[in-house]
Amino acid sequence: MAFEDDDFLEVLDEDDLYEEISKLKICLEEKNMIINTLTFQLTEREKHNKKLECEIVGLRKDIKKTKALNLRFTKGSETLSKIIKV
């Protein structure tokens, strides 16, 4: 025996429907809060990563400068050693 749409609605209890709707609403709100929290955390991580990338670029520049100075000191040390030998 098939139910008509009207028959189906009559069988449902109105309080049960409101309770189910309330549960679904709470569940949806919780999921939205989770999504907002995760979005915020992702944004913070992206900012932190950007900061670290800038720091890495700065450190690479410092390493280049240090290598150049080290090369000059090494050449100067070799020249000084030659002068002392003479």
C-alpha positions in Angstrom: 0.0 0.0 0.0 1.6 3.3 -1.1 1.4 6.5 0.9 0.3 9.7 -0.7 2.3 12.8 0.2 -0.5 14.1 2.4 -0.7 10.7 4.2 3.0 10.7 4.9 2.9 14.2 6.4 0.0 13.3 8.7 2.0 10.3 10.1 5.0 12.6 11.0 4.9 14.2 14.4 5.4 17.9 14.3 7.5 17.9 17.5 9.8 15.2 16.1 10.3 17.3 13.0 11.2 20.4 15.0 13.5 18.3 17.1 15.2 16.9 14.0 15.5 20.3 12.4 17.0 21.7 15.6 19.6 18.8 15.7 20.4 19.4 12.1 20.8 23.2 12.7 23.1 22.6 15.6 25.2 20.2 13.6 25.4 22.7 10.7 26.5 25.4 13.1 29.2 23.2 14.6 30.5 22.3 11.1 30.5 26.0 10.2 32.5 26.8 13.3 35.0 24.0 12.5 35.3 25.3 8.9 35.9 28.9 10.2 38.5 27.7 12.7 40.3 25.7 10.1 40.2 28.6 7.6 41.7 30.9 10.3 44.4 28.3 11.1 45.2 27.9 7.4 45.5 31.7 7.0 47.8 31.9 10.0 50.0 29.1 8.7 50.2 30.8 5.3 51.3 34.0 7.0 53.9 32.1 9.0 55.2 30.3 5.9 55.5 33.6 4.1 57.5 35.1 7.0 59.8 32.0 7.0 60.3 32.3 3.2 61.3 35.9 3.6 63.7 34.9 6.4 65.2 32.1 4.2 65.8 34.6 1.4 67.5 37.0 3.8 69.7 34.2 5.2 70.7 33.1 1.7 71.8 36.7 1.0 73.8 36.7 4.2 75.5 33.4 3.3 76.5 34.8 -0.1 78.0 37.8 1.6 79.8 35.6 4.1 81.2 33.4 1.4 82.5 36.4 -0.5 84.2 37.7 2.7 85.6 34.3 3.5 87.1 34.0 0.0 88.7 37.4 0.4 90.1 36.4 3.8 91.4 33.1 2.5 93.2 34.9 -0.4 94.6 37.5 2.0 95.8 34.7 4.3 97.5 33.0 1.4 99.2 36.2 0.3 100.3 36.9 3.9 101.8 33.4 4.2 103.7 34.0 0.9 105.1 37.3 2.2 106.2 35.8 5.5 108.0 32.9 3.7 109.9 35.5 1.6 
